[in-house]
């Protein structure tokens, strides 16, 4: 699954276009490298998303096309 779509499906970022812009502006890294929106997300990847001064570091646990709001947080775990 594309990185921008994963960020939207997992509800880390609300809109896919915003996720796409975040990737284009190098606010998202995958496994320590800047990632483009077309990056193919796999289970076990470490994603780091920068929101202004705050940084969110997550590990991908599952990749699913459609997920309900309640189950969205089960797609990843926050890593310190």
N, C-alpha and C positions, 0 to 999 in steps of 0.2 A: 504494500500500500504506500502511496506517496506520502511524504512527510507532512505536507500542508493538510491533506485529508485526515491523517492520523491525529494531528493536533486539534482539528475540529471535532472528529468523532469522539475523542477522549475528553472533550470539553475543556481542554487546557486553554485554548483560544476560541472565542465564540464564533468567529466567521472565517471561512476558508480564505477569503481575499486578504484578511488581516494576517493570517498565518503565512500566506504567500509573501506578503510585504515584509514580515519579520525575517523570513528566510533570505529574501533578496538583500536585506540590509545587514546581514551577518549577525542577527540576534539569536540565531539557533545554531548549535553545534551538535554533531553526532559523533560519538566516540572520540571527542577531542578535536575534531576537524570541522570547519565551517560547512554547513550543509545547505544545499539548494532545495527548493520546494519539491523537486522531482526525485529526491533521495528515497530509496526503497527501504522502508522501516522493517526491521526484523526483530524477533523476540530476542531479548538480551542486550539490545542496543542501549547505550547511555546517552540521553538527550539533555542538553543544557539550554534553557530558554531564558533570555535576559529581558526583564520588564523594567526599563528605567534603571533604578539603582538595585533592584531585587533580582536575584537569579534563582531559577528553579531547576534542580537537577533530578532527573527521573530515570528509572530503568523500565524498559518496555517488557511487560509480562505477557501480553496477548495482542494480536492484531485481528480485528473483526471489522467487517464492512458496516454493520448496523448494530448499534448498542443503545439501550434505553438510558434515560438520565440516571437512574439509580445504579446501574451497572458500569457506568463510564469510568468511575474511579478504580475499577478492578482491572483496567487495561494497563495500569502502570503503578509503580511504587516510588515514593520520594526517597532519594538517596542524599545523605548529608555529606 
